[in-house]
Amino acid sequence: LSPRDILAALSDEVRRLELMLPLLETITRKEFVIHRLVELSKLKGKQQQVEDFAAELEKLWTKLGKDVETYEAKHGSAFIFRGVRFLDELLTEVQGGIGG
């Protein structure tokens, strides 16, 4: 490969990773919300916080479903996160409720 080909490949990979960043940020937020829900469920008197986080989690699930489907359609490949197709994991999580 020529230096120009290598540079083009690297540029393509950087762009691909930049496009993934918003998804990864949303996934990170979702994981934090689930963690907080699990922790808050152990405490008394935190029902309002639990309800607030549960509502946010529902919104994150919806947003991620749409955003990942859009990403996959645009790139023609599955969005893989931690070695598995994220939409499959998301569906399992949503069906299982809080904490998977």
All heavy atoms as an XYZ file, in Angstrom:
802
protein
N       0.828     -1.189      0.000
C       0.000      0.000      0.000
C       0.874      1.255      0.000
O       1.875      1.324      0.695
C      -0.895      0.050      1.237
C      -2.019     -0.955      1.347
C      -2.667     -0.846      2.713
C      -3.029     -0.797      0.264
N       0.422      2.208     -0.737
C       1.153      3.471     -0.793
C       0.832      4.311      0.443
O      -0.202      4.108      1.084
C       0.767      4.241     -2.060
O      -0.537      4.764     -1.920
N       1.673      5.263      0.775
C       1.372      6.160      1.907
C       0.027      6.870      1.738
O      -0.697      7.068      2.714
C       2.533      7.155      1.884
C       3.662      6.409      1.261
C       3.013      5.512      0.241
N      -0.326      7.215      0.510
C      -1.613      7.871      0.255
C      -2.783      6.931      0.587
O      -3.779      7.370      1.167
C      -1.683      8.313     -1.210
C      -3.027      8.975     -1.549
C      -3.042      9.561     -2.933
N      -2.326     10.836     -2.836
C      -1.610     11.383     -3.794
N      -1.496     10.782     -4.946
N      -1.010     12.532     -3.613
N      -2.659      5.650      0.229
C      -3.701      4.666      0.542
C      -3.844      4.464      2.053
O      -4.956      4.364      2.571
C      -3.407      3.321     -0.123
C      -3.507      3.372     -1.633
O      -4.180      4.283     -2.152
O      -2.902      2.503     -2.294
N      -2.703      4.419      2.726
C      -2.725      4.248      4.181
C      -3.373      5.456      4.841
O      -4.217      5.318      5.737
C      -1.303      4.011      4.720
C      -0.783      2.658      4.219
C      -1.288      4.064      6.254
C       0.676      2.416      4.512
N      -3.028      6.634      4.388
C      -3.614      7.853      4.937
C      -5.124      7.899      4.693
O      -5.904      8.263      5.588
C      -2.949      9.091      4.337
C      -3.433     10.436      4.870
C      -3.234     10.533      6.375
C      -2.707     11.571      4.169
N      -5.542      7.493      3.510
C      -6.972      7.473      3.196
C      -7.702      6.474      4.085
O      -8.797      6.763      4.596
C      -7.188      7.132      1.720
N      -7.100      5.305      4.314
C      -7.717      4.295      5.173
C      -7.825      4.802      6.615
O      -8.852      4.611      7.282
C      -6.933      2.992      5.117
N      -6.777      5.452      7.080
C      -6.802      6.006      8.434
C      -7.848      7.106      8.563
O      -8.569      7.182      9.563
C      -5.423      6.546      8.820
C      -4.366      5.501      9.158
C      -3.011      6.153      9.364
C      -4.765      4.715     10.391
N      -7.949      7.943      7.569
C      -8.944      9.012      7.578
C     -10.359      8.437      7.605
O     -11.232      8.942      8.319
C      -8.777      9.924      6.361
O      -7.563     10.616      6.442
N     -10.586      7.388      6.835
C     -11.890      6.728      6.825
C     -12.226      6.148      8.203
O     -13.360      6.255      8.671
C     -11.937      5.621      5.775
C     -11.936      6.150      4.351
O     -12.162      7.369      4.162
O     -11.704      5.339      3.433
N     -11.234      5.542      8.839
C     -11.456      4.951     10.153
C     -11.729      6.027     11.203
O     -12.616      5.875     12.044
C     -10.257      4.093     10.571
C     -10.433      3.383     11.891
C     -11.548      2.351     11.916
O     -12.141      2.025     10.869
O     -11.853      1.869     13.019
N     -11.012      7.129     11.143
C     -11.256      8.236     12.067
C     -12.678      8.752     11.888
O     -13.396      8.986     12.864
C     -10.221      9.367     11.873
C     -10.650     10.640     12.576
C      -8.860      8.921     12.367
N     -13.116      8.912     10.671
C     -14.473      9.398     10.392
C     -15.525      8.419     10.920
O     -16.522      8.820     11.518
C     -14.655      9.609      8.879
C     -16.015     10.129      8.514
C     -16.185     11.571      8.974
N     -17.534     12.014      8.661
C     -18.302     12.693      9.499
N     -17.850     13.055     10.655
N     -19.512     13.033      9.155
N     -15.272      7.128     10.732
C     -16.204      6.101     11.216
C     -16.316      6.184     12.739
O     -17.417      6.141     13.299
C     -15.734      4.710     10.791
C     -16.692      3.583     11.160
C     -16.120      2.220     10.810
N     -15.036      1.842     11.690
C     -15.210      1.292     12.910
N     -16.425      1.082     13.366
N     -14.181      0.959     13.645
N     -15.189      6.339     13.411
C     -15.197      6.429     14.865
C     -15.873      7.710     15.349
O     -16.585      7.699     16.353
C     -13.770      6.336     15.407
C     -13.094      4.976     15.219
C     -11.633      5.055     15.616
C     -13.814      3.882     15.979
N     -15.674      8.801     14.618
C     -16.339     10.055     14.969
C     -17.854      9.918     14.867
O     -18.585     10.477     15.684
C     -15.860     11.192     14.061
C     -14.463     11.662     14.358
C     -13.935     12.671     13.341
O     -14.512     12.785     12.232
O     -12.933     13.317     13.654
N     -18.319      9.178     13.875
C     -19.757      8.973     13.703
C     -20.346      8.091     14.802
O     -21.534      8.187     15.119
C     -20.056      8.374     12.330
C     -19.762      9.292     11.140
C     -19.883      8.527      9.833
C     -20.697     10.494     11.144
N     -19.518      7.237     15.388
C     -19.971      6.352     16.454
C     -20.038      7.061     17.803
O     -20.765      6.623     18.700
C     -19.030      5.147     16.577
C     -19.106      4.175     15.430
S     -17.877      2.875     15.559
C     -18.390      2.036     17.037
N     -19.304      8.148     17.961
C     -19.189      8.803     19.260
C     -20.534      9.170     19.896
O     -20.755      8.865     21.077
C     -18.274     10.026     19.167
C     -17.958     10.712     20.480
C     -17.308      9.743     21.462
C     -17.058     11.911     20.241
N     -21.468      9.797     19.171
C     -22.758     10.106     19.817
C     -23.490      8.853     20.318
O     -24.121      8.879     21.379
C     -23.562     10.809     18.713
C     -22.535     11.321     17.764
C     -21.402     10.345     17.817
N     -23.389      7.762     19.572
C     -24.016      6.514     20.019
C     -23.357      6.017     21.299
O     -24.041      5.608     22.245
C     -23.909      5.434     18.940
C     -24.763      5.629     17.698
C     -24.439      4.570     16.658
C     -26.229      5.592     18.046
N     -22.049      6.062     21.333
C     -21.329      5.592     22.505
C     -21.621      6.459     23.733
O     -21.726      5.949     24.851
C     -19.827      5.544     22.217
C     -19.415      4.557     21.122
C     -17.937      4.693     20.811
C     -19.768      3.133     21.509
N     -21.779      7.754     23.524
C     -22.136      8.639     24.636
C     -23.518      8.292     25.185
O     -23.727      8.275     26.398
C     -22.088     10.095     24.186
C     -20.679     10.601     23.950
C     -20.627     11.980     23.317
O     -21.619     12.404     22.668
O     -19.587     12.636     23.463
N     -24.455      8.017     24.295
C     -25.806      7.664     24.728
C     -25.815      6.311     25.434
O     -26.501      6.132     26.448
C     -26.782      7.666     23.539
O     -26.705      8.930     22.880
C     -28.215      7.429     23.986
N     -25.038      5.369     24.934
C     -24.931      4.055     25.580
C     -24.348      4.211     26.981
O     -24.833      3.597     27.938
C     -24.078      3.091     24.724
C     -24.829      2.717     23.449
C     -23.716      1.837     25.522
C     -23.975      2.009     22.409
N     -23.339      5.048     27.107
C     -22.729      5.287     28.415
C     -23.744      5.885     29.382
O     -23.829      5.484     30.550
C     -21.507      6.213     28.280
O     -20.557      5.594     27.417
C     -20.864      6.494     29.623
N     -24.529      6.842     28.913
C     -25.563      7.444     29.760
C     -26.590      6.398     30.171
O     -27.011      6.331     31.323
C     -26.256      8.614     29.030
C     -27.353      9.263     29.821
C     -26.852      9.930     31.082
N     -27.974     10.410     31.889
C     -27.846     10.933     33.074
N     -26.656     11.085     33.607
N     -28.903     11.335     33.734
N     -26.995      5.546     29.231
C     -27.965      4.489     29.535
C     -27.424      3.563     30.627
O     -28.130      3.222     31.578
C     -28.285      3.681     28.279
C     -29.198      2.478     28.533
C     -29.236      1.525     27.387
C     -27.957      0.829     27.114
N     -27.625     -0.287     28.022
N     -26.176      3.191     30.509
C     -25.579      2.302     31.505
C     -25.515      2.977     32.877
O     -25.743      2.335     33.902
C     -24.200      1.846     31.045
C     -24.294      0.887     29.873
C     -22.946      0.448     29.341
O     -21.923      1.098     29.647
O     -22.921     -0.550     28.611
N     -25.224      4.279     32.893
C     -25.205      5.017     34.154
C     -26.604      5.047     34.774
O     -26.767      4.826     35.984
C     -24.698      6.451     33.944
C     -24.914      7.335     35.139
C     -24.089      7.229     36.243
C     -25.959      8.251     35.163
C     -24.302      8.028     37.365
C     -26.167      9.053     36.272
C     -25.343      8.946     37.382
N     -27.612      5.324     33.961
C     -28.991      5.389     34.458
C     -29.407      4.040     35.041
O     -30.011      3.984     36.123
C     -29.959      5.859     33.345
C     -31.411      5.659     33.750
C     -29.698      7.319     33.004
N     -29.078      2.967     34.366
C     -29.410      1.633     34.887
C     -28.700      1.405     36.222
O     -29.302      0.913     37.182
C     -29.063      0.537     33.863
C     -30.045      0.597     32.691
C     -29.088     -0.847     34.517
C     -29.694     -0.318     31.543
N     -27.438      1.770     36.300
C     -26.683      1.617     37.551
C     -27.364      2.388     38.685
O     -27.541      1.865     39.788
C     -25.247      2.099     37.351
C     -24.467      2.168     38.621
N     -23.974      1.050     39.251
C     -24.128      3.226     39.394
C     -23.354      1.421     40.356
N     -23.427      2.739     40.468
N     -27.746      3.637     38.408
C     -28.402      4.458     39.435
C     -29.742      3.838     39.848
O     -30.088      3.847     41.030
C     -28.619      5.892     38.931
C     -27.355      6.685     38.809
C     -26.632      6.894     40.129
N     -27.475      7.682     41.008
C     -27.477      7.590     42.341
N     -26.673      6.754     42.943
N     -28.279      8.336     43.061
N     -30.491      3.332     38.890
C     -31.775      2.702     39.223
C     -31.588      1.499     40.137
O     -32.347      1.310     41.096
C     -32.510      2.292     37.953
C     -33.229      3.418     37.221
C     -33.650      2.976     35.833
C     -34.425      3.911     38.025
N     -30.593      0.707     39.846
C     -30.320     -0.465     40.679
C     -29.940     -0.019     42.091
O     -30.443     -0.567     43.089
C     -29.219     -1.346     40.049
C     -28.737     -2.411     41.019
C     -29.721     -1.982     38.764
N     -29.076      0.980     42.183
C     -28.655      1.474     43.498
C     -29.813      2.125     44.260
O     -29.982      1.896     45.456
C     -27.493      2.465     43.350
C     -26.208      1.824     42.856
C     -25.712      0.706     43.750
O     -25.632      0.916     44.978
O     -25.413     -0.386     43.234
N     -30.600      2.944     43.574
C     -31.720      3.626     44.230
C     -32.804      2.649     44.682
O     -33.502      2.909     45.667
C     -32.323      4.682     43.303
C     -31.488      5.937     43.091
C     -32.065      6.783     41.958
C     -31.387      6.756     44.377
N     -32.944      1.547     43.965
C     -33.970      0.570     44.339
C     -33.669     -0.071     45.695
O     -34.559     -0.627     46.330
C     -34.112     -0.501     43.261
O     -32.966     -1.333     43.239
N     -32.438      0.043     46.160
C     -32.043     -0.517     47.457
C     -32.339      0.446     48.617
O     -32.234      0.064     49.774
C     -30.548     -0.839     47.445
C     -30.145     -1.866     46.415
C     -28.637     -2.015     46.365
C     -28.208     -2.929     45.239
N     -26.748     -2.994     45.109
N     -32.679      1.685     48.268
C     -32.876      2.713     49.291
C     -34.348      3.068     49.447
O     -35.107      3.047     48.483
C     -32.094      3.978     48.911
C     -30.596      3.806     48.674
C     -30.002      5.108     48.155
C     -29.896      3.362     49.954
N     -34.721      3.438     50.638
C     -36.101      3.882     50.895
C     -36.185      5.391     50.669
O     -35.212      6.113     50.817
C     -36.495      3.546     52.321
C     -36.567      2.058     52.578
C     -37.292      1.776     53.869
C     -37.302      0.303     54.159
N     -38.428     -0.399     53.668
N     -37.359      5.855     50.280
C     -37.588      7.278     50.140
C     -37.005      7.911     48.893
O     -36.843      9.121     48.826
N     -36.686      7.122     47.916
C     -36.091      7.637     46.682
C     -36.988      7.398     45.477
O     -36.538      7.377     44.345
C     -34.717      6.975     46.433
C     -33.711      7.179     47.533
C     -33.275      8.614     47.609
C     -32.201      8.798     48.676
N     -31.773     10.165     48.786
N     -38.283      7.247     45.723
C     -39.218      6.888     44.653
C     -39.249      7.907     43.518
O     -39.290      7.536     42.360
C     -40.633      6.686     45.223
C     -41.604      6.120     44.224
C     -41.181      4.767     43.680
O     -40.556      3.967     44.364
N     -41.489      4.523     42.414
N     -39.206      9.197     43.837
C     -39.234     10.215     42.783
C     -38.002     10.118     41.896
O     -38.107     10.216     40.671
C     -39.339     11.626     43.388
C     -39.473     12.716     42.333
C     -40.712     12.525     41.458
O     -41.814     12.350     41.963
N     -40.552     12.557     40.152
N     -36.845      9.893     42.497
C     -35.626      9.741     41.698
C     -35.702      8.486     40.833
O     -35.284      8.504     39.679
C     -34.393      9.684     42.604
C     -34.024     11.017     43.206
C     -32.828     10.903     44.122
O     -32.780     10.039     44.983
N     -31.861     11.788     43.917
N     -36.236      7.424     41.390
C     -36.396      6.185     40.623
C     -37.300      6.435     39.427
O     -36.984      6.029     38.294
C     -36.959      5.049     41.514
C     -37.393      3.857     40.673
C     -35.920      4.627     42.551
N     -38.407      7.129     39.656
C     -39.339      7.416     38.557
C     -38.688      8.298     37.494
O     -38.884      8.075     36.297
C     -40.602      8.077     39.102
C     -41.470      7.136     39.900
C     -42.640      7.821     40.572
O     -42.936      8.995     40.252
O     -43.273      7.191     41.442
N     -37.907      9.282     37.921
C     -37.227     10.168     36.973
C     -36.221      9.395     36.119
O     -36.175      9.550     34.893
C     -36.518     11.309     37.702
C     -37.485     12.282     38.364
O     -38.695     12.254     38.030
O     -37.020     13.063     39.217
N     -35.412      8.566     36.773
C     -34.430      7.778     36.031
C     -35.103      6.742     35.132
O     -34.651      6.485     34.012
C     -33.433      7.092     36.978
C     -32.294      7.971     37.394
C     -32.116      8.321     38.719
C     -31.382      8.444     36.463
C     -31.059      9.123     39.118
C     -30.321      9.248     36.846
C     -30.150      9.590     38.176
N     -36.202      6.151     35.598
C     -36.923      5.171     34.779
C     -37.482      5.834     33.519
O     -37.419      5.258     32.426
C     -38.035      4.512     35.587
N     -37.997      7.049     33.661
C     -38.507      7.779     32.495
C     -37.373      8.105     31.530
O     -37.528      7.982     30.308
C     -39.215      9.063     32.940
N     -36.234      8.505     32.070
C     -35.084      8.782     31.203
C     -34.622      7.521     30.491
O     -34.277      7.552     29.305
C     -33.927      9.377     32.005
C     -32.728      9.706     31.123
C     -31.557     10.313     31.860
O     -31.638     10.573     33.069
O     -30.535     10.533     31.183
N     -34.617      6.404     31.196
C     -34.195      5.138     30.582
C     -35.097      4.771     29.410
O     -34.604      4.350     28.357
C     -34.186      4.023     31.625
C     -33.716      2.660     31.130
C     -32.301      2.728     30.574
C     -33.811      1.631     32.251
N     -36.398      4.950     29.565
C     -37.327      4.669     28.463
C     -36.977      5.520     27.239
O     -36.961      5.028     26.112
C     -38.771      4.941     28.894
C     -39.318      3.957     29.905
C     -39.578      2.588     29.336
O     -39.858      2.478     28.122
O     -39.525      1.620     30.111
N     -36.691      6.790     27.464
C     -36.321      7.686     26.366
C     -35.010      7.259     25.721
O     -34.859      7.299     24.489
C     -36.220      9.126     26.861
C     -37.555      9.724     27.241
C     -37.393     11.116     27.819
C     -38.721     11.655     28.311
N     -38.584     12.938     28.998
N     -34.053      6.856     26.542
C     -32.756      6.415     26.001
C     -32.910      5.151     25.168
O     -32.287      5.019     24.116
C     -31.750      6.197     27.139
C     -31.261      7.460     27.834
C     -30.510      7.112     29.108
C     -30.395      8.296     26.904
N     -33.730      4.209     25.639
C     -33.973      2.989     24.874
C     -34.555      3.329     23.499
O     -34.117      2.786     22.479
C     -34.920      2.057     25.616
C     -34.296      1.230     26.707
C     -32.980      0.871     26.820
C     -34.966      0.642     27.815
N     -32.804      0.100     27.939
C     -34.006     -0.067     28.561
C     -36.289      0.642     28.238
C     -34.320     -0.775     29.722
C     -36.597     -0.064     29.398
C     -35.634     -0.764     30.129
N     -35.528      4.215     23.483
C     -36.153      4.609     22.215
C     -35.150      5.299     21.301
O     -35.041      4.978     20.119
C     -37.361      5.535     22.486
O     -38.308      4.825     23.292
C     -38.016      5.974     21.194
N     -34.415      6.249     21.858
C     -33.423      6.987     21.071
C     -32.365      6.050     20.510
O     -32.024      6.120     19.326
C     -32.765      8.061     21.929
C     -31.672      8.843     21.219
C     -31.140      9.962     22.079
C     -30.000     10.735     21.477
N     -29.918     10.819     20.048
N     -31.856      5.165     21.339
C     -30.819      4.243     20.869
C     -31.351      3.311     19.784
O     -30.644      3.044     18.804
C     -30.259      3.431     22.035
C     -29.245      4.162     22.890
C     -28.973      3.389     24.178
C     -27.959      4.389     22.116
N     -32.563      2.830     19.950
C     -33.127      1.959     18.918
C     -33.168      2.655     17.570
O     -32.721      2.118     16.556
N     -33.655      3.878     17.567
C     -33.754      4.644     16.313
C     -32.372      5.002     15.766
O     -32.108      4.851     14.572
C     -34.564      5.923     16.534
C     -36.027      5.683     16.788
C     -36.755      6.978     17.091
C     -38.203      6.730     17.445
N     -38.877      7.971     17.849
N     -31.508      5.501     16.641
C     -30.191      5.956     16.192
C     -29.320      4.813     15.664
O     -28.622      4.968     14.667
C     -29.456      6.687     17.320
C     -30.091      8.028     17.660
O     -31.012      8.476     16.931
O     -29.662      8.630     18.661
N     -29.388      3.672     16.333
C     -28.588      2.529     15.877
C     -29.142      1.985     14.566
O     -28.375      1.638     13.657
C     -28.488      1.438     16.963
C     -27.839      0.174     16.415
C     -27.693      1.963     18.157
N     -30.460      1.927     14.435
C     -31.041      1.490     13.156
C     -30.609      2.423     12.025
O     -30.270      1.961     10.924
C     -32.564      1.436     13.247
C     -33.081      0.262     14.024
C     -34.596      0.270     14.161
O     -35.246      1.267     13.764
O     -35.126     -0.723     14.687
N     -30.607      3.720     12.275
C     -30.165      4.693     11.272
C     -28.699      4.483     10.928
O     -28.316      4.490      9.757
C     -30.388      6.134     11.789
O     -31.780      6.314     12.037
C     -29.913      7.161     10.786
N     -27.878      4.294     11.949
C     -26.444      4.056     11.746
C     -26.231      2.808     10.883
O     -25.450      2.828      9.921
C     -25.739      3.896     13.094
C     -24.273      3.592     12.974
C     -23.332      4.608     12.969
C     -23.813      2.281     12.863
C     -21.976      4.340     12.853
C     -22.460      1.998     12.746
C     -21.550      3.025     12.743
O     -20.211      2.744     12.614
N     -26.933      1.729     11.216
C     -26.764      0.480     10.471
C     -27.217      0.626      9.020
O     -26.558      0.113      8.109
C     -27.513     -0.664     11.161
C     -26.876     -1.091     12.451
C     -27.535     -2.284     13.104
O     -28.663     -2.668     12.713
O     -26.915     -2.857     14.010
N     -28.312      1.316      8.799
C     -28.798      1.524      7.432
C     -27.808      2.366      6.631
O     -27.534      2.067      5.461
C     -30.164      2.200      7.456
N     -27.268      3.377      7.259
C     -26.337      4.273      6.573
C     -25.018      3.579      6.235
O     -24.441      3.803      5.177
C     -26.063      5.497      7.451
C     -25.150      6.511      6.815
C     -25.008      7.747      7.684
C     -24.124      8.780      7.014
N     -24.008     10.000      7.822
N     -24.554      2.714      7.127
C     -23.244      2.086      6.945
C     -23.318      0.674      6.391
O     -22.277      0.091      6.074
C     -22.480      2.098      8.270
C     -22.187      3.490      8.732
N     -21.183      4.257      8.194
C     -22.805      4.278      9.645
C     -21.179      5.444      8.768
N     -22.161      5.489      9.647
N     -24.512      0.130      6.293
C     -24.669     -1.195      5.707
C     -24.061     -2.316      6.527
O     -23.726     -3.367      5.992
N     -23.911     -2.076      7.826
C     -23.371     -3.124      8.699
C     -23.930     -2.952     10.097
O     -24.415     -1.880     10.470
C     -21.841     -3.059      8.736
O     -21.405     -1.835      9.295
N     -23.857     -4.019     10.859
C     -24.369     -3.992     12.228
C     -23.498     -3.093     13.098
O     -22.286     -2.981     12.885
C     -24.389     -5.406     12.800
N     -24.125     -2.453     14.076
C     -23.387     -1.674     15.065
C     -22.990     -2.643     16.168
O     -23.836     -3.154     16.900
C     -24.252     -0.541     15.621
C     -23.558      0.277     16.668
C     -22.574      1.185     16.313
C     -23.878      0.134     18.004
C     -21.922      1.946     17.270
C     -23.242      0.900     18.972
C     -22.256      1.798     18.607
N     -21.692     -2.910     16.246
C     -21.172     -3.877     17.210
C     -20.651     -3.119     18.424
O     -19.878     -2.175     18.299
C     -20.039     -4.723     16.581
C     -20.520     -5.413     15.301
C     -19.481     -5.724     17.593
C     -21.665     -6.384     15.503
N     -21.083     -3.552     19.599
C     -20.641     -2.946     20.848
C     -20.279     -4.069     21.802
O     -21.091     -4.963     22.052
C     -21.763     -2.071     21.437
C     -21.395     -1.379     22.717
C     -20.511     -0.320     22.711
C     -21.943     -1.785     23.921
C     -20.166      0.329     23.884
C     -21.620     -1.141     25.099
C     -20.728     -0.085     25.086
N     -19.048     -4.045     22.284
C     -18.533     -5.104     23.159
C     -18.677     -6.487     22.524
O     -19.028     -7.462     23.187
C     -19.197     -5.044     24.523
C     -18.862     -3.777     25.283
C     -19.441     -3.781     26.666
N     -19.066     -2.556     27.356
C     -19.795     -1.971     28.277
N     -20.943     -2.493     28.641
N     -19.374     -0.860     28.842
N     -18.446     -6.543     21.233
C     -18.390     -7.810     20.522
C     -19.714     -8.400     20.083
O     -19.739     -9.499     19.521
N     -20.819     -7.706     20.331
C     -22.129     -8.218     19.913
C     -22.919     -7.109     19.228
O     -22.660     -5.923     19.440
C     -22.946     -8.782     21.101
C     -22.272     -9.984     21.714
C     -23.171     -7.725     22.152
N     -23.887     -7.518     18.419
C     -24.740     -6.538     17.758
C     -25.570     -5.811     18.822
O     -26.320     -6.429     19.581
C     -25.662     -7.215     16.749
C     -26.531     -6.216     15.999
C     -27.280     -6.871     14.848
N     -28.035     -5.863     14.131
C     -29.374     -5.853     14.062
N     -30.084     -6.809     14.640
N     -29.986     -4.889     13.396
N     -25.440     -4.516     18.870
C     -26.054     -3.734     19.939
C     -27.570     -3.814     19.926
O     -28.198     -3.907     20.992
C     -25.597     -2.268     19.882
C     -26.134     -1.468     21.010
C     -25.589     -1.570     22.275
C     -27.220     -0.625     20.830
C     -26.097     -0.851     23.343
C     -27.740      0.105     21.882
C     -27.179     -0.008     23.140
N     -28.195     -3.779     18.755
C     -29.666     -3.828     18.713
C     -30.214     -5.108     19.328
O     -31.259     -5.088     19.975
C     -30.174     -3.674     17.279
C     -30.299     -2.242     16.765
C     -30.818     -2.231     15.337
C     -31.187     -1.385     17.644
N     -29.501     -6.214     19.143
C     -29.937     -7.472     19.752
C     -29.887     -7.377     21.275
O     -30.816     -7.785     21.969
C     -29.074     -8.640     19.271
C     -29.207     -8.900     17.778
O     -30.231     -8.478     17.187
O     -28.289     -9.509     17.200
N     -28.792     -6.815     21.784
C     -28.653     -6.641     23.226
C     -29.685     -5.662     23.773
O     -30.246     -5.870     24.844
C     -27.242     -6.155     23.572
C     -26.183     -7.201     23.372
C     -26.373     -8.406     24.276
O     -26.524     -8.215     25.510
O     -26.389     -9.527     23.767
N     -29.925     -4.590     23.030
C     -30.901     -3.595     23.456
C     -32.296     -4.212     23.552
O     -33.019     -3.992     24.525
C     -30.901     -2.397     22.497
C     -31.807     -1.229     22.866
C     -31.377     -0.594     24.180
C     -31.802     -0.194     21.753
N     -32.664     -4.987     22.566
C     -33.979     -5.643     22.573
C     -34.112     -6.563     23.783
O     -35.136     -6.551     24.480
C     -34.189     -6.429     21.278
C     -35.505     -7.168     21.149
C     -36.680     -6.203     21.209
C     -35.551     -7.974     19.864
N     -33.079     -7.326     24.064
C     -33.094     -8.222     25.230
C     -33.230     -7.422     26.518
O     -34.001     -7.783     27.406
C     -31.792     -9.056     25.265
O     -31.711     -9.844     24.078
C     -31.746     -9.961     26.488
N     -32.506     -6.299     26.584
C     -32.554     -5.449     27.774
C     -33.950     -4.838     27.959
O     -34.502     -4.848     29.055
C     -31.512     -4.343     27.634
C     -31.361     -3.461     28.828
C     -30.264     -2.455     28.623
O     -29.081     -2.853     28.632
O     -30.579     -1.262     28.451
N     -34.519     -4.326     26.891
C     -35.840     -3.704     26.971
C     -36.895     -4.728     27.377
O     -37.747     -4.459     28.224
C     -36.211     -3.022     25.627
C     -37.659     -2.595     25.608
C     -35.302     -1.833     25.373
N     -36.798     -5.915     26.810
C     -37.771     -6.957     27.153
C     -37.604     -7.448     28.590
O     -38.569     -7.813     29.232
C     -37.639     -8.134     26.193
C     -38.123     -7.820     24.805
C     -37.874     -8.949     23.800
O     -37.048     -9.833     24.042
N     -38.564     -8.898     22.687
N     -36.362     -7.404     29.079
C     -36.095     -7.876     30.434
C     -36.347     -6.843     31.509
O     -36.386     -7.149     32.688
N     -36.470     -5.582     31.094
C     -36.692     -4.521     32.062
C     -35.383     -3.966     32.587
O     -34.317     -4.250     32.067
N     -35.466     -3.201     33.625
C     -34.304     -2.519     34.203
C     -33.275     -3.550     34.643
O     -33.581     -4.489     35.338
C     -34.725     -1.628     35.380
C     -35.643     -0.528     34.878
C     -33.507     -1.042     36.088
C     -36.303      0.278     35.958
N     -32.031     -3.290     34.214
C     -30.937     -4.141     34.598
C     -30.787     -5.386     33.756
O     -29.922     -6.210     33.975
N     -31.625     -5.521     32.696
C     -31.491     -6.648     31.789
C     -32.081     -7.827     32.368
O     -32.432     -8.790     32.366
